[in-house]
Amino acid sequence: MADDAPAFTPVNLLTGFLGSGKTTLLARLLGDPALSRTAVLINEFGEVGLDHHLIDRVDGGTVLLKSGCVCCTIRGDLAQALRDLHGRRERGEVPAFDRVVIESTGLADPFPILSTLKADPVLRHHFRPGNVVTTVDAVNGLAQIERHDESVRQATAADRLVLTKTDLSDEVRVARLSDRLRRLNPSAALVVAGTADAETLLGRDVLETGRAPASARAWFAETFRAEPADGAAAADHGHPHGAVDRNDHLGRIRSFAMVVDRPVDWTAVGIWLTMLLNRHGERVLRVKGILALEGEDLPVAVHGVLHLVHTPVHMSAWPSEDRASRLVFIVDGLDPDLVRRSFAAYVGCDLAETVRP
């Protein structure tokens, strides 16, 4: 069975505030044959409500679901749970799986979970980050974003934002919440729970952009849909990215992009990004980008959350005719002009080049 396992198993995080519908979404997704080779880690099995899917019990904390998925409880340290799961797969004690989905608690900050893969010397040789999928309650989501830092961090860490309970809300509230989420995290795909399938949420992720041009184009389109090719300001929701909105988590959360129309030096960019995150990591909630590098024909994708920056991915093709370097940031109380000035200084470009006219 171990021979069937991928070299680096993607670990997807399913997060969302209390009562936002994570378990309901997970139960539906696990019924999709596309997820038949999935391992699920949850905090307390008794709270998950998947019992009607169970067909067999492997041991005291592991069950097999009708879909063929392996479902385990996390009784202690997440890193140890992943190591145990990997060891059991290697020994053939559980069915082979191609991906892991971790369902976090409603009050969890995503960053410590995401950092586990990079911090643990064993895990980083067998697992890699996948997507962060965040559920947001259409009835209570606006109030939760206003009142709880955890809700804001869950939303800004997301690669996929899933609106739940839209049938219990009204169109005006759903539109206001959608607008808020797009301002908090313009690079995340925003979908309604009833229309979200396994392929959309878990089938592609940023670190697969180096494998196929199609997935690269999809990632590019999602990440930079707020930056039209002609450079005009996005107007799909009537709010310019980068402007401060006093309703967005005390007005601190901003999103902005930098575009440079010529290749950049990778060493300079790496030093700059390392220093930026070392100094302001807690305030840089998210960074995603695609870079045209000096001496390279193909682009490199970069992706980070807070202090955690994933290994850059060499993409197999340019996803569009545009060969510009782009970086999209979500920051908390950090001046975009400060970031642009420091980038221009380290990378050696003119400050005006970081904002396409």
Buried (B, 14 or more C-beta within 10 A) or exposed (E): BEEEBBEBBBBBBBBBBBBBBBBBBBBBBBBBEEBBBBBBBBBEBEEBEBEEBEEEEBEEBBBBBBBBBBBBBBEEEBBBBBBBBBEBBBEEBBBBBBBBBBBBBBEBBBBEBBBBBBEBEEBBEBBBBBBBBBBBBBBBBBEBBBEBEBBBBBBBBBBBBBBBBBEEBEEEBBEBBBBBBBBBBBBBBBBBBEEBBBEBBBBBBBBBBBEBEEBBBBBBEBBBBBBEEEEEEBEEBEBBBBEEBEEBBEEBBBBBBBBBEEBBBBEBBBEBBEEBBEEBBEBBBBBBBBBBBEEEEEBBBBBBBBBBBBEBBEBBBBBBEBEBBBBBBBBBBBEBEEBBEBBBEBBEBEEEBBBBE
